[in-house]
Amino acid sequence: MTFIGKLRIAVLLSVLSFLALPGCKNTDKASQYTIGFSQCIGSDLWRRNMLDEMKMELSLHPGANFVYADADGSSKKQVEQVTAMLNEGIDLLVISPNEAQPLTGIVEQAYNKGIPVIVIDRKTASAQYTAYVGADNYQVGKLAGEYMHTILKGKGNVIEVMGLPGSSPAIERQRGFYDAIKHYKDIHITKQVYGDWLKENAERQLMQIQPELKDADALFAHNDVMALGSREVLNKLKLSKNIKVLGIDALPGTGGGLQMVSAGTLNASVVYPTGGKEAIMTAFRILNKESFSRETILQSLVIDSTNVELMKLQWGKISSQQKDIERQQALLAEQREIYNNQQLVLNIIVITLVLAIVFGGLAFYSLTENRKTNKSLEAKNNEILLQRNQLIDMSARAEAATEAKLNFFTNISHEFRTPLTLILSPVEDLMRNEKLNTAAGKNLALIHKNVFRLLRLVNQLIDYRKIEYDKQQISVSRNNLVEFARDILDSFQHNAKKRNISLSIATNEPVIMAWYDVNLLDKVFFNLISNALKFSNENGRIQLIFSRSEDMIHIAVQDNGIGMEANEAEHVFEQFYQADNGLAKGSGLGLALAKEIIALHLGTISVTSKKWQGTTFSITLPADNKHADTSVQKSGTNTSTVEERAKVYTADFEELPALSASDALNSPREHSILIIEDNTDLLNYLAEKLGNDYEIFIADNGTQGLNDAFQNVPDLIISDVVLPGISGKAIAETLKTDMRTSHIPIILLTAQVSVEQQIDGIKSMADAYMTKPFNYDHLLATVKNLIRNRVILKEHFTSDVSHGTMPVSKTLDKKFLNDFSGIVEQNLGNENFNVDDICKTLGISRVQLYRKVKALLGCSITDYILNRRLKKAKYLLINEGHSISEITYMVGFSSPNYFSTVFKAKYSCTPSEFKKQQPS
């Protein structure tokens, strides 16, 4: 380990050990807990006393988080407050429910979440809570009744002022009071009213029963607040001296029951403990996993003139002690703050010292390493300089090699023109010879058309090379752009009229003068118009629209052809990109070249298109001469006529002579071939050449070809690899894995000539893979060989009695023949067995079954079944001892006479004669 590594570890350990010193953190266990308290019942004084008791007990657990909420007598509000506490994440809930039934649901929800719940004073309607703390309201009421007997000396009328109707304290206190006085027959409860625990309500209810008050000897109120209201009503009615008043609560403090008993306002009050202290004690027992009592019942007693002063003295002492505790806690908090500040300062000093040592060590280490690094950098710098010089030399060589390659590319492209010219001129001479044109006119026209197509591709490559790499300069001159475009458009009129396509120019100005290079800009118009013709349907429309703004000329080439998808339109100007529309193929350079030419003219070109609605190419060119710089020549004229340049682009639209009527009406051939090729000329060429010996089906896209293969079931398929819709490889895989067509030989033709591509083609289960350009004689020999091999297999299948060892080259063909022959063998004895039974078993149509059997076996299904029956009969006659009549029905013949007739026609003797000829 290095010096700096050891230093870092030592510093880290010292800092961690210092920060972990005792007293740095508050380790009080209570600081982990959050207790929520929801209060709702009782008078303000009673609730305040309960809260004071809780705070007294919580003062012994510093750090505990206490969340308090007062619902002010509303059950709905209390539910909302408890829900908020649960969402905030409390550890324990203390609740004094306003009403039993409305608060049951939220208490159960907390309990089911695993949060302990302590219920104070009032229980809910369910037993799902952790602990209950409170006085026994029944015992409190009973204690009040017994004291009532004492102060009335066993005789008198009592008016009871009860709490909230339906609340458990009111019910239990009333029941305890009644059970206590029912033993004393001379004490009667003459009237009961509800004061709802409130002074105002009690006063209002008592004022409504004034006659009963005059006959009363005592009033019993369920709390001291209502008892105070009762005394004030008696004072108003001047009945106070004769009537005793007894309350419940006996709370300390100003306005409490103790003060009212001491002042003589109440004759007595029964102590009803709040339970705040006991609830907090129980809460910490639960949180600290200590034992606790689920039901904590608080004791009570009666406070009257005999013991009230003693109770006041005790409460005063408790209050004084609580104030001392709070003062001491404040002092402790202050000392703790001072300690924390001092600890922070000390930590900073120690860390600063340690960092100073570390940085000193780092500085020394860095100085040492810096010297080593400088030496290393010096060596690397020398190495980099050497490599840079080598790279410069290599770059110069690469640039020279690239230039050589580009020159070779340009030269070889130019050299293509010479043999093309030598091909084109003799072909045109031969086409003018009437005798040769009659004998081979179609082939000459095909050669002529494809020479121009090859010439266009070569021209595009050369032009693109000049613009892309040579930074070709344009030679501009001022000409009428509308007349220039009209001459180009007229060269396409002949081909457009053949398909009834309208070619027109729309402009408000017949003369629009512009600066452009006529030898370059015409390539843009030729490309755009020829593309529009390729992708327009018969009876279509192509229009060139010219307009002019202040300093720009706008040209739109618009057609209503097949259009493009949005993703195709985004890429049409990219090099070598071709849309997958399947209607025309090219080099993928035409539109890229057009864009470069427009850019040389300081203009722009864009495209908008919608599928099946048409395409519009928009061109903008500067109206003024903005090309006047050192890189542009302003002179130059067109070097060839428009007609000569148009031949390169219109050759694709020349139609070759169609098949003659005699060709179409020839008698059907023995074997059929399906040709799938998207190039119309090659498709027609192969169809014509192979049509001399075979019945031909043709398709110009993969989807149609696949459908035709299933519909016609040809004897052989020739397919291009790259096709619109479905590729040739996908067609081969689909057909070879389908029982209906797995026997058909497939030849793939492709321009993909690499070894890897050829291997991939063979893996697609094709029987042969030929690259373009191919030799027709080689193709014809391959076709004949594959069909001849298929015929040999047929003869083997039909002549072989035992089908257990058939040399079938395709797994699906073997499976089909095994299934087919197995079904026939199983039903040879069934005279009602027919073709429909086989179709149902194999799950194939009658037409497909007939074609499949004919292709593999070379015979009809009926002939095959009859042949199998006769061969089995022959076997039974030789090897078994059955009678001829028995054998007749065993092989599925309806009668012995019919069996004998068919057997004789096949073997030139009757079954009985055949049996006699066999050695005994």
N, C-alpha and C positions, 0 to 999 in steps of 0.2 A: 504494500500500500504506500502511496506517495505521501510526502510531508503534508501537502495541502489537504489530502483526504483525511489524514489523521487529525489535522487541526479542525476541520469542519465537524467531525464526529465529537471531539472534545467540547467544542463550543456548544453544539446542540444539546449534549447531555447536561452541561452546566446550566444552560438556560432553562431546560425543561425541569431540572431538579429544583431550581430556585422558584419557578412559577408554581410548582406543586407544593410549596411550603404550607403548613397548617395555618388557617385563618385567611387564606387568599380567597376562599369561596365560602358561601353560606351553605352549610351542610345540614341545616335544620330539616328534619324529615317532613315537617308540616308544610314546608314551602312547595312540596310536590302536589299539594291537594288544592282543589277549587270546590268550595261548598256554596251551593245556591239555596237561598231561603226565600220562599214566597209566602207572604202574610196577607190575610184578608179579614179575619174575624175579629170581633171585640171592639171595645171603644179605643179612642186614640191613646188614652192613658195606659190601658191594658197592653196594647201593642207596643207602646214605647217601653214599658217595663220588661216585656219579653225580649225586645231587641237589646236593652241594656244588660239583661242577664247573659245573653249570648255573647255580647262584646266582652263582658267580664271574663267569661270562660275562654274566649278566643285570645285574650291577652296573654294567656299561659302558653299559647302556641304561635309564636311570632313567625311571620312568613306565610301563613295560610291565607289563601285568597278567598274573600267572603263577598258573594254577590247577593244583594238584597233588592227585593221588589215588593211593593205594597199595591194590592189590587183594589183597595178602597171599597170593599164590599161587593165587587162585581165578579161573578163566577166566570163570565166570558173573558174579562180582562186577565183574570188569574191564569186561565188556560193559555192565552197568548204569551203571557210572561214566562210561564214554565217552558213552553215550546221554544222560545228564544234562548232560554238558558241551556236547553238540551242541544240546540244547534251550535252554541258557542263552545260546548264541550266541558261540562262540569263533572266532577268525580262523585258527588253525592248531593242529593236533593232533600232539603227540609221543607215541608209544606204544612201550612195550617189552612185546610180547605174551607172555603166559604160555605159550600153545600156538598153533601155526600155524592149524590148521583152525577151532577155535571162534572165533577173533578175526578171521577173514577177512571175515565178513559185515559187522560193524560198521565195519571199516576201509574196505570198499568203499562203504558207505552214506555215510560222511563224504566220501570222495573224489568220489562222484557228486553230492554237494551243492555241490561247488566249494570245499571246505575242504581246503587242503594238508595232507598227512599225511607225517610223518617217522617211519620205523620204526627202532628202535634194537635192535641186538644180534641180534634174531630176525626173520626175514621171515615174512609170512603165506603162505597157499597160493595167493595171487593176485598179479599184477603191478600191481594198481591201487593204487599209492601214489606219493607225489611224490618222496621221497628215502629212501635207506637209509644209516644210519651204524652201523658196528660193525666189530669185528675179524673176520678170516677164521678161523673155528673150525677149518677144515681145516688151515690153515697153523699155527695154535697147536698142534694135535695133532701135526702133523708135526715142529714144532720140539721138542716134548717127546720124541718118539721118537728124534730125532737126539741130543738131550742124554742120553737113557737109554743109548744106545750108548756115549757117552763115559764116563759114570760107571761102567758095567759092563765097560768095556774089551772090548766085542764079545761077551760071553758071560754068560748068566744067565737065570733064570726070573723072569717079571714077572706080577704080579696087577694087573688093571685094575679100578678102582672108578669106574663110570660114573654119569652123571647120571640125569635123569628119562627113563624109556623113551618113545620116540616124539618127544622134543623135538629140534629141529634141532641145537642145540649139542652134545648128547650124541652124536648120530649122526655129525656132521662131525668132532668131536674124536677119536672112536674110529676113524673111517676114516683120518684123517691120521696118527694114532699107528701104526696097523697098516701103512699104506703106508711109513712111515719105517723100521720095524724088520724088514719082510719081506725086506729085502736082506741082513740079518745072520742067517745060518742058525743061529747058536749062541744067539741070543736068542729065547726062547719066551714066549708069553702062556699061562700055565698055567691061569688062572682069571679069569672076568669076573663081577662082581656089580654090582647097581644100588643106589646109595646115595640116589637121588632128590634130589641136591644137599644133603642134610641130614647132619649129623654123627652123629646118633643112628641113622639108618637105615644109614649106612655101618658103624658099629660093630657093629650087630646082624647085618648080612650077613657081615662078616669073622669074627665069632665062630662062625659056622656052618661055616666052612671052615678050621678050625685046622690040619688035616693039611697042606693045601696051603701055609699060611703058613710052616710049618717048612722047606719046601723052596724058599721064595721068596728071591730075591736083591734084589728091589725091588718097590715099590708105586707105581702111577701113578694118582692121583685126579684127576677132572675139575675139581675146584676145591679151594681151600685148606681149606675147612671140612671136606670129607670127608678130605682129607689129614691134618688134625689128628686127626680121629677114628681114622684108620688108625694114626698114631703112638701114640696112647694104647692101642689094642688090642695093638700090638706090645710096648709097655711092660708091659702086664698079663701078656703071655705070655713076657716076658723074652727077646724076640727082636729088640729094637730095635737093638742094636749091629751086627748083621750085615746088616740090610736097609735099603736106601736108600728114601726117600720123596720123591716128586716131585708137586707140585701145580700148580694154575693159578689165576691172578688177580693175585698179588703186590700186593695193595692196601696203601696206606700206612695209618698210624694204628694205634691200640691194637687188638690182636687181628687185625691184617691179616697178609697173607702176608709183607711185608717184615720185620715184627717176628719172625715165626716162623722165617724163614731166618736172620736175624741171631742169634736165640737158639739155633740148631741144631736146632730142632724139625723143620724140613723141610730136606732137603738142597738143594732148589732149588724155584723156582716160576716158571712162565711168566707174564709180564705179559699180562693181558687188559684192555685199556683200556675204561673205561666208555663213553666217547663222549659224555658230557654236554656238554662244552664245544663239541665239533664239531657236535652237534645244534642248540645254540642259535645258533651262528654260521650254520649252514645255514638255520635258520628265518628269521633276519633278512634273509639274502640273498633268500629266496623272497618275504617280505612286502614288501621294498623293490624288488621287480622287478629284482634283479641276477642275474647269471649264477651258477649253482651246479652242483655235480657230483651226479648222481642216485645214484651209488654211491660212498660214502666208506668205504674200507677202512683201518682203523687198524693201525699197525705194532706188533709185539710183540718181546720178547726174554726171555732166560732170566736170572733173578736167582738167584745163588748166593753163596757166601761171598766171591767175588772182587770183586763190584760192589755188594753190598747196602748197604754203608755210604754209598757215593756216592749211591745212590737215596734213602736216608733223608735225607741232607743236602739234596738238591734239593727234596724234598717239604716239609721244614721251612721252607725259604726261601719256597716258594710259599704255605704256610699263613700265614707272617708277613706277606707282601705282601697277602694277602686280608684279614687283620685290619686292616691299615693302610687299605685301600680302604673297608672297612665303617665305620671310625672317621671317615674323611674324608666319607663320604656322610652320616653322622649330623650332622656339623658343617654340611655344606651344607644339609641339611634344616632345621636350626635357624636358619641365616642366612636361608633362604628364608622361613621363618615370620615372622621379624622384619621382613623386607622387605615382606611382604604386609601385615602389620599397619600399618607406617608408610605404605604406599601407600593403605590404607583410610582412615587418619586424614587424609591429604592430600586424598583424594577428597572426604571429608566437608567439609573446610574450604573447598575450591574450590566445591563445590556450594552450601554455605551462603552463601558470598559472592555467587555468581551469583543465588541465589534472593532474597537481600536486595535486590540491584539490581532484579530483576524485580518484586518486590512493591512497591518504592518507585515504579517506573514505573507499575505497575498502580494504586497508590493515587492518584497524580497524575491518571492517565487517568480513573479512576473518579470522582474529584471533579469533573472537567470534564464527564464524561458525565452525572453525577448532576444537575447544574444544568440540562443540556439536557432530561433525562428529567422533572424536576419541572415544567418549563414545558409539556412535551408532555402529562404526566398531567393537569395542570390543565385544558388544553384538552379532553382526552378526557373528563374528569370532567363538564365542562359539557355536552359532547355526550351523554354517557350519561344525565345528568339529564333532558335534553330528550327523549331516546328513551324513558326510563322513563315520563315523563309521557304521551308519545304511546301507549306500550303500555297504560298504565292506561286511557286513553281508549278505545283499540281493544278492550281486554278488556271494558270495560263495554258497548261496542257489540255485541261478539260474544256476550256473555252475554244481552243483550237480544234479539239475533237468534235465538240458540239457544232462548230461552224462547218467542219468537214461533213458531219452527218447531214446538216441542213442543206449544204450545197449538193451533197449526193441526192438528198430527197428532192430538191428542186430539179436537178439534172435528170434524174431517172423519171420524174413526172413529165419533164419535157420530152424525154426520149420515148415515152408512151405514145406521144402524138404521132411520131413517124410511122410506127407499125399500124396505128389506128388509121392513119391516112391511106397507107398502102392496102389496108383491108377495105376501107370505105369506098375508095375510087373504083377498084375492080368489082366490088359488089354492085355499085350503081351501074357500071357498064353491063354486067350480067343481067341486071333487072331490066335494062333497055332492050335486051335480046328477047324477042317474042318467043322463040322456040324454047329457050332455057326458062323463060318466065312461066311458060305453060307447064313445063315439067317440074320445075322446082321453085316456083314463084313464092310459095308460102315460106319455104326455108330461107330464101334470099331476103324476104321481107323481115323475117325474124332476126337474121344476122344484121341487116341494115338498122333495124330499130335498136338493137342492143349495142351496136357500135357507137351510136349517138349517145346512148345512156352511159356507156363507159367514158366517152369523151367528156360528157358533162361532169362526171365525178372527178376526172383528172383535172379539168379546168377549175373546179371548186377547190381542189387540194392546192393547186398552184397559186390561185388567187389568195387563199387563206394564208399560205406560206409567206407571200409577199407582204400582206397587211400585218400579220401577227409578228413576224420576225424581222422583216426588212424595213418595217415602218414606211410602207410605200407612200410616196407623195402623189397628190392628185393634181390633175391638169384641168383646171376649171375654165369654162367659157360661158358666155351669157347666151341663153337659148330660151325658146318658148317651151316651158315644161309641159303644158297641156298637149301641144302638138307632138312632143317627144313621147308622151305616154300613149297617145292615140295610135302612133305608128306601131308601138309594141303590142297594143291591144289587138290591132287588126291582124297581127300574125297568128293569133289564137282563134280568130273568128271561125275558120274552117272546121277546126276540131270541136268548137263549142256548138256549132249548128248541127253536127251529127247527133248530139245529145240534147238538142233543143234548149241549150243554156243561153240566156241573154247576157251579152257583154256590152257595157255602155259606160260613158263618162258623163258625170254631172258636174257642171261648173257655171257660175254666174259671169265669169270672165273668160272668154275664149283665148285670151292671150295673157299668160302669167310668165313674165320674164324672171329667170333665176340663174344664179351662178352654180354650175355643177359640172362634174366630169362625166361625159356621155358614155365613156367606155366602162365606167364603174357603176353609175346609177342605174343603167339598163339592167344589170344583174339583179338589182333589188326588185325592179318591176317584174322581170321574168320569173324570179323565184316566187313572189307573192301571187302572181296571176296563175302560174302553173299549179301551185299548191291549192288555190281556190278551185281550179277546175278538177283536181284530183278528188277533193273532198265535197264536191257538189253533186247532188243527184240530178237525174234527168229532169228537164223543165225547170231548172234552177235559175238563179239570178246572181250575176257578179257585176259590181258597180265600182268605178273609181270616182271618188268625190273630191273636188278641189275647192279650196276656199283660201282667203287671204286676210290677215289682220295687219296691223301697222307695220310690223317688222318681221313677220313669220308667214310662211306658206304651209298650209295644212293639207295633207293628202290622206284619204281613207280608202283602203281596199276592202270592200264589204261583200260578203256572200251569205247565202241562206242555207249553207250545207249542213253537214253533220255536227259541226262544232266540236268543242273540247270540254273536258271536265276542268274545274278550277285548278286542280293540282297539276294537270298537264300544261295548262296555259302558263303556269309559273316558270316552267323549264324550257319553253320552246326555243329560246335564244341561247341556250347552253350548247357548248360544243358536243357534237356526236349524239345529242339527245333525239330520240324518236318516240313519238306518242304511240301507245299500244292500241291503235285503232284497227290495225290489220288491213287497211284499205290500200296503202301505198308504202313502199319502203324507199329509203334514200341513204345518203351518206351521213345525215345529221349535221351537215355543215352549211346548208343553204341559208337558213335563218340566222345562224351565227355570223356568217359572212355578210349578210344584209345589215345586221346591226353594226358591224365594224365599218362598213362602207358609209352608212349614215353618220356614224361618229366622226369619220374623216371629213364629212361635209358639215360638221358642227351642228348636227341635228339630233333628233331623238326618234325612236320607234318603240311602240308598245302594242299590246294585243288585248282585246276583250272578246270573250267567247262564252256561249252557253250551249250545253249539250243539246243536239238536235234542233237548234234554232239558228246557228250561224256563227261566223267569226268576222271580226273587224280588226285590221292592222292599221294603226294610226301613225303617220309620219309627219314630223315638223322639220322644215328646212329654213334657214335664214333667207330673207328676201333680198338682202343686200349682200355685197361682196365682202364677207368677213374672213376670207381666206388669204388676204394679201399679207403674207409674211415670208420670211426667207425660205421656209420649207415647202412652198407651194409655187408651182408654175402656172401662169395664167393663160397659156396657149395650149392648143391641142385640139384635134378634131377627131371625129369618129373614124376608125380605120376600116371598118367593114360594115356592110349593109345590115339593116335590122333583120331582113329575111334570113341571111346566113347565120346570124347569131341565134335566131329563134329556133332553127332546126334542132339545136341541142336540147331545147326545152319542150318542143312539141312532139318529139319522137315517141315519147311515152304514150301519147294519146292516139297514135296510129293503130288502127285495128287490123289484125291479120285476117286473111281470108277464112271464113267459117268452114266447118265440115260440110262436105257435099251431101246432098240428099241420099245419094247411093250409099255413103258411109253410114248414115244414120239408120238406113233400112236393111243393113246386112243381117243375115240370119244369125241367131244366138250362137255364141261359142260354147265349147264344152266347159271351159273354166272362166272364172270372173276375177277381176282385179279392182280394188278400190284405191284411187290415187287421191291423196290429201296434200295440197300444195297451195300456198297463198299467192305465189307468183303466177299470174294468169298465163303468160307466155309459156313458161315451163310446164304448167298444168296441161295446156292444150297440146304442147309438143309431145309429152309423154302419152297423153290419151290417144293422139293420132298414131304414134308409132306402135304402141302396144295394142291398139284397136284392131290391127290386122290379124292378130292371133287370139285375142281374149275379149270377153265382154267387159266393158269398162264402166265403172262408176266413179264420179269425180266429186270433190268437195274442196272449197277454198278456205275453210277454217276448221279448227280442231273440234269445236262443238258439233258442227254438221257432220264432220267425218266420223266421230264416235257414234252418232245416231245412225248414220248410214251403215256402219259396220254391224250394229245390232239388228238393223232392219233387213239388210240384204245378205248377211253372212257370206262374204266373198271367199274365194279360195286363197287370196293373197292380198296384202295391204302394203302399199308404198306410201310413206309419209315423210314430210319435212319435219325437222325437229322444232324449229322456231315457227310457231303458228299463232294466229290470233285466237283468243279464247283458251284453248287447252293445248299444251305443248305435245309434240310427237312422243316424247318419252312417257308423259302421263297417259297418253292414249294406249301405248304399248303395255304399260303396267295394268291399266284398267281391263283391257281385253284379255290379257294373259291370266288374269286372276278371276275371270268370269267363266263359268262352266259352258255358257252358250258359245263363246268365241275363243276359248283357250287354244283350240287346235289350229287357228289361222296363222300362217307364217307372216312375219312383219319385217319389212325392210325400211330402215331409217336413212333418209338423205339429209345431209347437213353441211354447212360451211364451217362448222367447228372441227378443226382438223388436228388439234393437239391430242397426244396419246391419252391424257387424262380424260378429255371429253369423249374420246372414242370408247374408253373403258366404261365410263359412266353410261354411255348409250347401250352397251352390251348388258350392263347390269339392269337396265330397264326391261330385260327379258326379250329384246328384239332378236330376230333370227339372223339379221345381217345389218351392217352399219357401213354406209358408203359416203365418202366425202365429196363435196363439189369442188371443182368440176369433175364429173364422173364420165366414164366411157360407156356409151349406150350399149355396146355389145356386151360389156362386162355386166351391166345391169340386166340385160335380157337373159344372159346365161345364168345369173343368180336366180332370176324369176323361174326359169324353166327347171333349174335344179331343185329348188324348194318345192315346186308343185310335183315334180317327178318323185321326190322322196315321200311326199304325202300320199301319192298313188301307191307306192310300194307298201307303205304301212297299211293302207286300206286292204290291199290284196292279202297281206299277212293276217289281218284281223278276220277277214271273211273266210279264209281257208283253214284257220286253226280251230280244231274242235275244242281243245282244252284251252281255257282262258286263264289258267292260273299263272302262266309265265309270259305275258304279253310284253314285248320290248317297247313300251310306250315312252316317248321322250319327255312328255309333259305330265306332271303330277295330276293336274286337273283332268286331262284327257284319260289318264289311266283310271282315275276314280270314277269318271263318268261311265267308261266302258265296263268296269267292274260292277257298278250299280245297275247299269242297264242289262247286262247279261245275267246278273244274279236274279233280277226281277223276272226275266224271261224264263230262266231255269226253274224258278219256284212255281211258275204258273203254266208249265208245259201241259199238265194234266187237266187244265181248266179250258173246256171248249168254248166258254164265253169270254175268255181273256182277249182284250183288244188294246188299241193304242191309247184310248182315254185312261185306262187303268195305269199305264206306264207314266202318262203325263201327271196324273194326280200324285203318284208315288214320288216322282222326281221333282215335282213342283216346277214344271216347264210347260210352255205352250206347245200345241201340236205342230205349228209351223217351225218353231225353234228345234223341236225334237227331230222332225223330219230332216231339217237341214244339217243338224249336228250328226245324225246317224249316216246321212248320205256322204258328208264330208269325211268322216272317219272310217266308215265301213264300205262305202261305195255301193250300197244296196238300199232298198226300201225296208221299212220296219216289218212289213208283212212277209217279205221274202226271207228276212233274217229269222223270224219266228218259225216259219214253215221249215226252213233248212235245219233249225235246231231240233224241231220235233222229229224230222225224218232221221237225223243222225242219232238221236236218242233211241228211236225205234230200231234202227239198225244195230245199235249196241245191245239192246234188250234181246233181239232175235239171236244174236251171236252168243251172249253170255248168260242169259236167264232162261228158265224153263217155262215161261208164261206162254199161254196160247195166243194166237194172233188176235183173237177177239179181245182178250185182256189187254194186250199191248195197245190195241186201237184206242181204248179209253184212257190208258195210262199216259199217252202222249197227246191227248186232247182232240182226237178226231171224233166226229159225231156218229160214224157208222163204219163197220169193217169194209164195206164195198168202196166207200169214198177213200178210206185209208189205202186200200189196195190199188185204186186208180192213181192216186197221187204218188205212191211209192214206186209204181211201175214207170210213171213218167220221169221220175228222178233217176232210178237205177236200172231201168230197162228189164225188170223182172218183178213178179208179184212177191209179196212177203213170204208166201209158202214156198215158192221156188227158191228164193234167197236162203231160206232156212235149210232146205234140203241140200243146197250146195255146200253148206258148212260141214267140216269134218266132224264125225261123231266122237 
